[in-house]
Amino acid sequence: MSETDYAQFEGKTSADRTVMQVLYALHTVAWASMGSLALIALVINYVKRADELDAIYASHHNYMIATFWWTVLWLVVTGPLWLLLFLPGAIAYTIIGLWYLYRCLRGWLRFNDGRPPF
C-alpha cells in the first residue's frame, strides 16, 4: 500500500481566495450587465474547477455553476409568462433574480467562513 505524498498538494494562497471572491462578485452583480458578467464568471468557474484539488473550492465552483444553470432554466421556463401580460413575467423574473442573489450571497458568506456552500 503506497503512502500519500502530501507535498504534491499545494496550500491555498491569497490569490486563490481573491479569484473566488471576484467570481462571487461577478455572479452577484451580473444583473447590472444583463448576465454578461455571469457568463464570464461561469467560464472561469469551469476552467478553475478542472484544476481544483481543494474540496471546499471545488464545491464552491460547482455551486456557482449550478446556480447559473438553474437560473437559466427557470428564466427559460417562465419566459412565456411575458406573453400573457407584463405582470406575471415581471413577478417570475423578480423572484428568480432574488433567488439568484440569495444563492450568490449565501455561497459568498459561507466561503468567507471557510465552509462549503451547502
N, C-alpha and C positions, 0 to 999 in steps of 0.2 A: 504494500500500500504506500503510495507516494504522499509526501507532505506538501501542503500548500505553500507556495513561495509568496509570502505576504509583501515582499519587496516590489513585486510587479504591480501591486495596486497603489496608485498614487492617491495621496490625500487631496481633498478639495481645496482649491485656492480661492482667494478673494475674487479673482477674475471669473471663476466658475459661478460663484454666488451672484456677481454682478450681471452675468449673462442671464441667469434665471430671473433676476429682478427686472431686467429690461424686457424679457419675454412676457412676464406677467403684466408689466406696464403697457406694452404694446397691445396685448389682448384686452386689457381693461379700457383703454381709450380708443379702441377700434371703431366705436360708434361715431366718433368725430371724423373719421376718414371713410365712412361708408364701408367699412370692413377691410380696406386695403392693408391697414396695419396688422390686422389679424392674419391675413394671408402671408405676410412677411414673417410674422412670428411663427405661423404654422410650419412653414418651410424650415425655419431654423430649428423648431422643435423636432422635426423628423431627422434632420442632419445630426443634431446633438444627441438625440436618443439612440441613434445607431452605435455611437461610440461610448455610451454611458455604462460605467461599471458600478456606480453607486446606486443602490436600490431606491433611496429617497429621491434622488434627482431623476431617475428613470420614471418613477411613479408620478412625479410632477409633470414630466414631459407627456406621459400617457394621459394624464388628467386634462392638460390643456388641449391636447389633440382631440380627446373625446368630447370635451366641452364645445370645441369649434364645430365638429361634425354633427353633434346632436342639435346644435343651434341651427345649422344649415338645414338639417332635416325638418325641424319644426317650422322654419321660415317657409320652406317649400310646401309643406303640408297645409299650413294656414294661409298661404298666398291667395287661394281662391276666395277667401273671405273678403278681400278687397273688391271683388266683383259684385258682391251683394250690396253693400253700402260702404261708405267710408269708415263708419264707426266700428263694425266688427273686426275689420282688418287692423285698424289702429290699436284696438284693445289687445288683440292677439299679439301683434308685434311689440307692444309695450311690455306685456307680460314676458315674452321671450327675451327681450332686451334686459329686463330686470333680473331674470333668471341667469342670463349670461354674466351680468355684472356681479351678481351674488357668487356665482361659481368662481369667477376670477379673483374676487376679493377674499373669499374663503380659502382658496388654494394659496394665495399670496401670503395671507396671515399665517397659515399652517406652515408654509415654507420658512417664514421668518422664525418660527418657533422650532424649526428643525424636525418637524413631524411630517408624515406622509399626508397627502391631501384628503384621504378618506377618513 
